[in-house]
C-alpha cells in the first residue's frame, strides 16, 4: 500500500515521541502542521449542502449553533464561514449531518 510522505513522517514523529527522542510540545506542533487543509465553500455550495440534507436555514443554523441570519448571509455570498464554522461544514460534508445529531 502506498502511503503519503506526510503520513510516514507523522508516524515517524509519533515513534520518536514514544521512545523519548521528541518532546510532547514539539509533537503537538508537528501534529498541527499535518492537519488537512479546510475546504472553502461558496454560498451556492452551502445552500446545496443544506438542500441536499432537506433542512431549512433555521435547522441548519441550529446544527451549527449559529443564527439563521448567518446562514442567509453565507448563502447570499455576503459573508463566508470561518474558523470552527468552516471546520463543521467540512465535517458535515465528509460525514453527513448525523455527526452533529448526537
C-alpha distance (Angstrom), angle and dihedral (degrees) to the residues before:
residue distance angle dihedral
X1 . . .
X2 3.78 . .
X3 3.81 115.2 .
X4 3.77 127.9 -164.3
X5 3.78 117.0 -106.9
X6 3.79 89.6 -122.0
X7 3.81 91.4 55.5
X8 3.81 92.0 49.2
X9 3.80 92.6 48.3
X10 3.81 90.1 46.8
X11 3.81 91.2 52.6
X12 3.81 89.3 48.4
X13 3.82 90.5 53.5
X14 3.79 89.4 49.4
X15 3.79 89.9 52.6
X16 3.80 92.2 47.8
X17 3.80 89.4 53.0
X18 3.80 91.6 48.6
X19 3.81 92.3 54.7
X20 3.81 93.4 42.8
X21 3.81 100.1 -108.3
X22 3.82 94.1 113.8
X23 3.79 122.9 44.6
X24 3.81 122.4 -128.9
X25 3.82 93.9 -111.1
X26 3.80 92.6 55.2
X27 3.81 89.5 46.4
X28 3.83 92.1 52.8
X29 3.80 90.1 49.3
X30 3.79 89.7 49.3
X31 3.82 91.3 48.0
X32 3.81 89.7 54.1
X33 3.81 90.3 54.3
X34 3.80 90.5 53.1
X35 3.81 96.4 56.4
X36 3.77 115.2 121.4
X37 3.81 111.4 -107.0
X38 3.80 113.8 -107.8
X39 3.78 120.3 -111.6
X40 3.82 115.0 -121.4
X41 3.83 118.1 -133.8
X42 3.78 131.4 -147.3
X43 3.78 121.0 -142.1
X44 3.80 89.2 -105.2
X45 3.82 92.0 53.1
X46 3.80 91.8 49.5
X47 3.80 91.5 50.4
X48 3.82 90.8 47.8
X49 3.82 90.1 50.8
X50 3.79 90.6 50.5
X51 3.81 94.7 46.3
X52 3.80 92.4 45.0
X53 3.79 87.1 59.9
X54 3.81 92.9 45.1
X55 3.79 97.1 -123.8
X56 3.77 131.7 135.8
X57 3.78 122.5 -122.3
X58 3.80 87.9 -103.2
X59 3.81 93.9 53.8
X60 3.80 91.4 43.6
X61 3.80 89.2 52.0
X62 3.80 89.9 50.7
X63 3.83 91.0 53.0
X64 3.81 89.2 53.4
X65 3.82 95.5 39.0
X66 3.81 90.5 -119.4
X67 3.79 137.2 117.4
X68 3.79 124.9 -91.0
X69 3.79 86.4 -121.0
X70 3.81 90.3 62.2
X71 3.81 91.3 52.6
X72 3.82 90.3 48.3
X73 3.81 91.2 51.5
X74 3.81 91.6 49.2
X75 3.79 93.0 49.1
X76 3.81 91.8 48.2
X77 3.81 90.5 48.9
X78 3.80 92.8 -118.9
X79 3.81 92.6 123.5
X80 3.79 135.5 7.8
X81 3.79 130.4 -133.7
X82 3.78 114.5 -103.6
X83 3.78 139.4 174.9
X84 3.78 117.2 -1.0
X85 3.82 92.0 -1.3
X86 3.79 90.2 58.5
X87 3.81 90.2 47.9
X88 3.82 90.5 51.2
X89 3.81 91.7 50.5
X90 3.81 89.7 52.2
X91 3.81 90.1 50.1
X92 3.81 91.9 47.6
X93 3.78 92.2 50.8
X94 3.79 92.6 47.6
X95 3.81 100.0 40.1
X96 3.80 106.8 20.1
X97 3.77 130.3 -118.7
X98 3.80 92.0 -67.6
X99 3.80 88.7 79.6
X100 3.82 89.5 70.8
X101 3.80 98.5 35.0
X102 3.82 92.2 84.9
